[in-house]
Amino acid sequence: MTEGNFVDYVKVNLESGKGGKGSVHLHREKFITKGGPDGGDGGRGGHVILRGSKDLWTLLNFKFKRSFRAGHGEHGAKSRSTGADGVDVYLDVPLGTVIKDADTEEVLLEITEEGEEKILVPGGLGGRGNWHFRTSTNQTPRYAQPGIPGQELSVILELKLLADVGLVGFPNAGKSTLLSVLTTAKPKIADYEFTTLKPNLGIVKYREFQSFVMADIPGIIEGAAEGKGLGYYFLRHIERNSTLLFLIPADSKDVKNEYEILLDELRRYNPEMLDKERLVVISKSDMLDEELQSEMRSELEKQIKDVPFMFISSVAQLGLVELKDKLWKMLND
């Protein structure tokens, strides 16, 4: 998926359909000139319905069309005939989409399952026909209910990626390169910070035709939890990753300090993220000879005691099979 096609935040305007009017009709046929009321009910206005689709990875469908309107219900008719319901509008969204009120930013609902359908803006009810208002003292009512108007709502659709593994690291840590060698994804790669401005997804193929999803998310910087740099744009995408892979380059001045800064940003954004499985991966390890790698390993064993770590090189293809084995085990334990 190219960067320009990844849309994860849109504002859309929605309008449900108006209910049809109830009918005012008195029964008439041959030899019956003064029949009773038989006006039917109006049809319901169309709903605006959200539907989850596992085949979608982005909100690109809403990039150029931002307004949606459901159909109006038809009016009731004679012989107690109910008007047809208005046509519902279905909006297919990727799994992991959060819907917020655009004015209050209140979370209205979330779509997380394939085929899940939720009515976001209900259509107006149809009015009742005059048949419902007959009484012993008013046997020919000449009035009926109008249909209830539809509703208008402006909402924000916000995608939080549903990936198995989320890549966490500072800009230029090698996340995009790792994703490109483990999957068929083609993220933008260059030797400067913030090459990745939007998340990239890739499917990692594993043994026996199995696979898992990995997300390369824009690089974090110190203060991201307060909105600096890409801020929430980065952090909200890792809320639903089950495993976090902390990628730190071997030429880092202080691996432990980088890891602690990254961890602290997650903690300040949402403490629950610290409950996820974690793996620290030292990238660009082809820069290290055996002696330096052994020395760094000894230091990390003392400094990062509760989290597993390993050395890889995306460019030299070192340790990638072991990395996939480790991630698969973490995802399936």
GUVEXLO-130811 format. One record per atom (N, C-alpha, C): residue in one letter; y, z, x. Coordinates in steps of 0.05 Angstrom, whole numbers, plus 5000, padded with zeros to 4 digits. Last residue first. Layout:
BEGIN
AYZX;...
END
This chain:
BEGIN
D464154415032;D462954685033;D463454835007;N466853945029;N464453975013;N463054245015;L471153935063;L471553855036;L469253925018;M468754085112;M470754265099;M471154195070;K465553635121;K464253895117;K466254095104;W469453245127;W467453225105;W466153495100;L472053435173;L473453425148;L471553405124;K467853375211;K469053635206;K470453635179;D466852825210;D464753005204;D465853285196;K471852635227;K470952575200;K468652755192;L471752845280;L473852925261;L472952875232;E467552575303;E467352865300;E469452965280;V469852065303;V467452115288;V467052415282;L474252155338;L474752085310;L472252125292;G474052255393;G473752475374;G474052415345;L478051705410;L476551935420;L476452155398;Q480951215410;Q478651255392;Q476851485402;A485651155435;A483251125452;A480651165436;V489051245391;V489250995406;V486650945422;S487751755374;S487451525355;S487351265370;S484252255401;S486152055408;S485751815390;I483452975393;I482852695387;I484852515401;F480653625391;F482353435406;F481453155398;M481254175343;M479753975359;M481653785371;F480354815311;F481954605323;F480154415338;P480355295256;P478955115275;P480854905286;V483655915253;V483655635244;V482255465265;D484156415275;D482856395249;D482656105238;K486856385324;K484156495323;K482756425297;I490756135366;I490156065339;I487256135333;Q490756385418;Q493156375401;Q492656315372;K485756345441;K487056605440;K489356605420;E484555815436;E482656005426;E483856285424;L488855585463;L488855575434;L486855765422;E487455685517;E489855805506;E489755815475;S482755375521;S482655665526;S485055805514;R484954865513;R482954975494;R482755275496;M488154805558;M489454825532;M487554935511;E484154775597;E486154995598;E487455035571;S481454325582;S479954575582;S481954815582;Q485553945589;Q484453995562;Q482954255560;L486353975644;L488454055626;L487454115598;E481253795661;E482254065669;E484454155650;E480753275641;E478853485633;E479953765639;D487453055624;D484953035639;D483153265631;L490952775569;L489953015583;L487452955600;M491952345540;M493952405561;M493052635578;D488452335500;D487752165523;D489752205546;S490552625459;S489152775479;S488152605502;K493552495414;K494352385440;K493052525463;S493153125377;S493052835380;S493952755408;I489553655357;I491353575379;I491053275383;V489353945294;V488353725310;V490453655332;V487154465255;V489154385274;V487954175293;L486054545187;L484854445212;L487154355230;R484954945129;R486754835150;R485154755174;E484655015058;E483254985083;E485054855104;K489855415026;K488255165029;K486855175056;D493255835023;D490455885015;D488655635019;L498255675032;L496855795055;L493955855048;M500255524984;M499255315002;M497755425026;E502455964961;E499755894953;E498555674971;P507855974977;P505856144991;P502956074985;N511955464984;N510055554964;N507855714978;Y516155465022;Y516255284999;Y514355384977;R514655835059;R517255875046;R517455695021;R509755625076;R509855895065;R512455935048;L511255145100;L509555145076;L509655415061;E514255345142;E515555175122;E513955165096;D510355615171;D512455765158;D513955605137;L507255195190;L506055385172;L508255545157;L510954965225;L509854815203;L508754995181;I511555395261;I513855285246;I512955135221;E506355445281;E507555665266;E509955575250;Y505654955308;Y503955025286;Y505155245268;E509555015347;E509754795328;E508154865303;N507455455375;N510055475362;N510455255341;K502655235395;K502555465377;K505155485361;V504654835430;V502954765407;V502954995386;D510154685461;D508854935453;D507254875427;K511354155474;K512154365493;K510754635486;S506453645466;S508253845455;S508854065475;D502753275482;D505053315499;D507153495487;A499053255441;A498353395465;A500653445484;P501853345375;P501253185399;P500753355423;I498653575317;I500553655338;I499953495363;L497353615250;L497153435273;L499353495293;F493553955206;F495953985222;F495653815248;L491153795147;L490553735175;L493253745190;L488854145091;L491254065107;L490454035136;T485354015031;T485254085060;T487653975074;S487053874981;S485254094983;S484954195012;N493453744956;N491453674976;N489653914980;R497453884923;R494853834910;R492853734931;E501953954954;E501154174936;E498354134926;I504053554983;I501653684994;I500653914977;H508553364959;H506153184959;H503753324970;R512653704965;R511353714939;R508753544939;L514653605017;L513053845012;L511553824985;F517753125018;F515353155033;F513553375021;Y521853244983;Y520552984982;Y517852984997;Y524053714999;Y521953724978;Y520453454975;G525753445062;G525653675044;G523353665024;L527453085097;L526252975073;L525653195053;G532653485120;G531053245125;G530053125099;K532654075079;K533553925102;K531653685107;G530854405038;G531854135031;G532853975054;E528454865052;E531154885040;E532354615034;A523854685075;A523554835050;A526254875036;A525654465123;A524954285101;A524754425075;G526654755168;G528654775146;G527954595123;E524154305214;E524854585209;E527054595189;I520853765182;I522553875203;I523154165196;I515253325172;I516753565165;I518553635188;G514352635157;G514352855175;G516153085167;P511152395097;P513452405115;P513552665131;I503952375101;I506352445086;I508652465106;D498152065089;D500152095110;D502852135097;A492252275060;A495052205055;A496752265080;M485652055045;M487452195064;M490352095059;V479752145008;V482452035009;V484252195028;F473051955026;F474952145017;F477752035022;S466251725014;S468951695024;S470651925014;Q459751415027;Q461451625015;Q464251595027;F455851095048;F457650985028;F459351195014;E453551385090;E451951335065;E453851265042;R459351685119;R456551605120;R455451565092;Y465851445098;Y464151635112;Y461251525110;K472451195099;K469551145094;K467851325111;V478151415072;V476551445096;V473651405088;I483451085044;I480751185038;I479151175064;G490351285044;G488151125054;G485451245047;L497351265029;L494651355023;L492551165035;N503651495049;N501651285050;N498951405045;P510251685027;P507451745032;P505651495033;K515951445063;K514551495038;K511651535044;L517551395114;L519551505095;L518351555068;T515551405178;T514551415151;T516551545133;T519051475220;T518051205215;T517051195186;F521451955237;F521651865209;F521051575206;E522951785306;E522451975284;E522951845257;Y519351255339;Y521751405333;Y521251575309;D515650815352;D516051045369;D518851175364;A511950645292;A513950585313;A514450845328;I508750375236;I508450535261;I510550445281;K507350375168;K509250295189;K509050485212;P500350335149;P502950455149;P504750345171;K495650075122;K497249955143;K500050075142;A488850295109;A491750305104;A493350195127;T483650345119;T484650075119;T487650065112;T482750905164;T482650775138;T483550485142;L483251085216;L481151205200;L480751055174;V487650815237;V485050775250;V482650885234;S491850965203;S491250685207;S488550635220;L492051525209;L491351405183;L490451115186;L493851545262;L491251655255;L490251535228;T498951325256;T496951195274;T494151285267;S501451695223;S501051415214;S498951275230;K501452145257;K500052155232;K499451865222;G504152245305;G501852065305;G500252055280;A508852505304;A506552655315;A504052485316;N513752335285;N512752215309;N510352365322;P515652955254;P515952665258;P514952565285;F510353445252;F513053365256;F513253065257;G505353485198;G506253485226;G509253405228;V499653395161;V502053555164;V502853545193;L496053015116;L496853035144;L499553175146;G491253235069;G494053165074;G494753205103;V485553025036;V486653125061;V489553035064;D485052844983;D483253054993;D484453185018;A490652764938;A489052674961;A487352914970;L494552644894;L491952774892;L490252664914;L501652734900;L499152594907;L496652764904;K505652774847;K504652944869;K501952834876;L511052434818;L508252414827;L507752614850;E514752504761;E514652584790;E511752594798;L519152284715;L516352264723;L516252304753;I523652584673;I523152514700;I520152504705;V526252354610;V524452514626;V524452404655;S529652384550;S529852284577;S528152464595;L528352224483;L527852414505;L528152264532;E528852224413;E529552104438;E529252314460;Q524652144355;Q526052314375;Q526652154400;G525451874288;G524051914313;G525752084332;P526552174223;P527352004246;P525552064270;I522052164168;I523452324188;I524052154213;G523451774109;G521851834133;G523452004152;P525152084046;P525551884068;P523751954091;Q521252193987;Q522352294012;Q522952064031;A523551983922;A521452023942;A522852113968;Y524551923851;Y525451983878;Y523052023896;R523551973796;R524551723808;R525851773835;P517952223762;P520052263782;P520952003794;T515452293708;T516252033720;T518452073740;Q514652793689;Q512252623694;Q512952353706;N516553373691;N517753133702;N515552943709;T513353773672;T515953733659;T517453493669;S508953753703;S508553743674;S511153693659;T510553293756;T509953553745;T509653533715;R510452913816;R510152923787;R509453203779;F510952833870;F512953003857;F512653013826;H507352473891;H507052753898;H508852943882;W509251983876;W506752083863;W506452373868;N513451823907;N514051983883;N511552083869;G511251943977;G511951783953;G512351953929;R513952264035;R511952264013;R513052093989;G515351934097;G516152074073;G514052064051;G512052044160;G512851864138;G513552034113;L514752364218;L512852354196;L513852174174;G516252054281;G517052194256;G515052164234;G512052144340;G513551984320;G514252154296;P512952544399;P511552484373;P513352324355;V512652444464;V514752434443;V513352354417;L507652544488;L510052644500;L512352654480;I501052674480;I503352574465;I505852704477;K496352494529;K498052704518;K500552584504;E489952364553;E492252264537;E493752504526;E485952194608;E487352414594;E489752294579;G483651814641;G483451774612;G484851994596;E482752284692;E482352004684;E482051994654;E487552814698;E484752724694;E484752434684;T492753004701;T491053034725;T488252914722;I499153064682;I496852884678;I495152894703;E503053574652;E502053444676;E499553274668;L509353734618;L506453714620;L505653574646;L514553944627;L513453904600;L510453884600;V518554344665;V516054194666;V514854184637;E525554254662;E523254414653;E520754234654;E530254004672;E528254004694;E525854184687;T534053924634;T533554204642;T531654224665;D534353354631;D536753524629;D536353804640;A529253134635;A531353044654;A533853224654;D523453504635;D525753434620;D528053364639;K517953214673;K520053424669;K522153314650;I511353134689;I513453044672;I515353264667;V507452934744;V508753154730;V511053044714;T501352624761;T504152594752;T505052834736;G496152634776;G497952794792;G500852764784;L494251964768;L493452244766;L495152404785;P499451504745;P497351594764;P496651884760;V499951274676;V501051394700;V498851484719;D501550864623;D499450934642;D500851034668;L503850984561;L504950954589;L502751054608;Y503750684499;Y502150824520;Y503350764547;V506550744437;V507050634464;V505450804484;D504150564372;D504450754393;D505050614420;V507150284316;V505550224340;V506250434361;G507050674255;G508450524276;G506650484301;D502250594202;D503550754223;D504950564243;A503550284139;A502150284165;A503750454184;G504150664078;G505150474098;G503650504124;T499450744026;T500850864049;T501650644068;S499550643958;S498950513984;S500750644006;R499750773905;R499250983925;R498550873952;S501450333878;S498550393877;S497850593899;K506850103922;K505650173896;K502650233899;A508150383988;A508250173967;A506950273942;G512150634044;G509950644024;G510250434003;H514250274103;H514750424078;H512250424061;E511750374170;E512450204147;E512750384122;G514650684228;G512650674207;G513550504184;H516850334287;H517350494263;H515050474244;G514250374355;G514750244330;G515350434307;A517550654414;A515250614397;A516150484371;R520650444473;R521050524445;R518550454429;F523150574538;F520850504521;F521350614493;S526250414599;S526650494571;S524250394555;R525650204649;R526150494647;R526450594618;K522949754692;K523249804663;K523350104659;F522549764747;F524349574735;F524749614705;K519050194758;K521250134776;K523349954763;F514450324732;F516950414720;F519450344737;N510350164763;N510650034737;N513250104724;L510250514807;L511550254810;L512050114783;L508351014816;L509850974791;L511350704792;T501650984845;T504550994847;T505750954819;W496450884838;W497151064860;W500151114862;L491450764788;L494250754797;L494850964818;D486450864773;D486850614787;D489750584796;K486151304742;K485351344770;K485851094786;S490951474695;S489251254705;S488751294735;G492851814635;G492151824663;G490351594671;R498151684591;R495251654596;R494651644626;L502751904542;L502051864570;L499051854573;I505851614486;I503551754496;I503151694526;V510051644433;V510051564461;V507951734475;H508051434367;H508351634388;H508951494415;G511251124309;G509551114333;G510151334353;G511551464246;G512751314268;G510951324292;R507051394190;R508051554213;R509351364233;G508851074128;G507151114152;G508551274174;G510151384064;G510951214087;G509051274111;D505851394006;D507251524028;D508051314050;G506751053942;G505251153965;G507051273987;G507751163873;G508951083898;G507451213922;D506551233820;D504351163838;D505351063865;P507751573759;P508651503786;P506151433804;G504851263699;G505951483715;G506751393743;G506950733655;G505050883671;G506451093688;K508850423609;K510050663619;K508050833633;T505649993595;T508549943601;T509950183613;I499949713595;I500949973603;I503849933613;F498649193582;F498049393561;F498949673570;K498449043650;K498148943622;K497249173604;E502149543687;E500249323685;E499949243655;R505250003729;R505549803708;R503349593710;H507450613754;H505150433749;H505650253725;L513250643791;L511850723767;L509750513760;H515650863854;H514450653838;H513050773814;V518350963913;V518951043885;V517950813867;S515051133974;S515650933953;S516251073926;G517851404033;G515951414011;G516951233989;K519351054094;K520251184069;K517851194049;G516351184159;G517051014136;G517851174112;G519151514216;G517151494195;G518151324172;K521051194278;K521851334253;K519651304232;G518051274343;G518751124319;G519451304295;S521251544403;S518951504385;S519951364359;E523551364465;E524251394437;E521851344420;L525751514532;L523551474512;L524651514484;N527551334596;N528551414569;N526451324549;V526151604662;V525751404640;V526751514614;K526451634730;K527551744705;K527251534684;V521651744783;V523251564765;V524251724741;Y518151764841;Y520151924826;Y521851724809;D515051454872;D513951714864;D515851884848;V512850844893;V514950974877;V513751234867;F511450394941;F510750674933;F513150804919;N512949914957;N511549924932;N510850204923;G515049985008;G516849904986;G515549924959;E510550085039;E512450305033;E514250235010;T504349815013;T506749805029;T508750015020;M497650005017;M500050005000;M502550005018;
END
